[in-house]
Amino acid sequence: MDAYEVRLLEDAVDFLRGLPLKLRAKAFRAIELLCDLGPELPMPHARALKGADGLRELRVKLASDIVRLFYFHHKGRIYIVTSGFVKKTDKTDPRELGRAIRLMRDFRDDTP
């Protein structure tokens, strides 16, 4: 049994479905690590994002492919994965970050 529960928003599910099989498997392994370790998941697997209202990123790398999955702590032992993207530069795409923050805030506004 997992120590933490991780739920995926529809955007995250759609993103993961579109990944190549090996990269998708590696992304799900990162999600499994989050289930096992929660807030104790260290770098290079997870990182807090500065100025992002509690949003964090799961970091996935396979050869030259880099994937980021945005997630946040919901309540108790529950984490929510909002969305993801394939990283093409050293910096996180501000549009993707903004979208993830918006999804997180919408979820928080709609969930008691």
N, C-alpha and C positions, 0 to 999 in steps of 0.2 A: 504494500500500500504506500502511496506517495505521501510525503509529509505535507506538501502544499498542493493546492488545486490551481491549475492554469486553465483559463477559459479564453477562447479565441473569438474575437469579433469577426463579423462577416468579411470585412476588408482583409483581415489577416488570413482567413481561410482561402479567400480568392487568390491572394498573393502566393501562398504556399502551394496551391494547386498548380500554379503556372510555372513553378520552378522545375528545372531538370531533376530527374529522379535522385541522383546522388546528392545534389545540393539540398533537395527537400528532405532527404533522410538525415543529413547533417543538421539541418534546421530543427527537425523534430528531436534529434539527440540533445540539442541545446535546450529545447523546451522541457525535455525529461530531466535535465540537470536542474532547471529552475524548479520543477516539481519536487526534486529530492532535497535541494539546498535552500531554496527561497532566498531570503535576504543575505545569506552567507555565500551566494554564488560569486566567486571572485573574478577579477580580470584574469585572463583575456576573454572570459565567457560573457561577462556582463559589465556594464558601466552606467553610472548615473550621468544624466545630461544636465549641465549647468543651465539654470534659468528656465527649466522646462516643467516646473510645477510638480515634481515628483516622478516625471517620466524617466524611464531607464531604457537601455538598449541591450538586447541579446546580440552577441557578435559571433558571426559564423563565417568561416573562411574555408574554401576548398580550392586548392591550386590558386589560380589568379582571380577566382570569383569571391566577392565579398558581399555578404548579406547582413542587413540589420533588421531586427524585429523590435519594435517599440512595445514596451509593456509598463504597467504600473501596479502598485499594491492597491487592491480594492478594499478589503476588510478581512480581519481574522487571518486565515491562511489561504486567501484567494488572491491570485494575480490575474490581470487581464492583458492579453496581447492585442494591441489595437490594429497594427498594420506593419508592413515591411517594405523594403526596397533593396534593389541591387545597387551597391555603392560603386560609383565610377571614379570618384576623386578622393583625396585625403579628407576632405571636409564633408560633414553631413549636409545633405541637400536641405536648405532651409524650408523649401516647399513641403518636403516629406515630413520634416519635424513639425511644421505648422499644422499639417493635416493630422498627424498623430496626436498633437495637443488638443486639437478640436474634437477628435473622436473620443479622447479621454474625458474632456469636459462634458461633451454630450452624454456620455455614458453615466458620468457622475450626476448630472442634472436629472437624468431619467430613471435612476436607480436609487431606491431608498437606502 
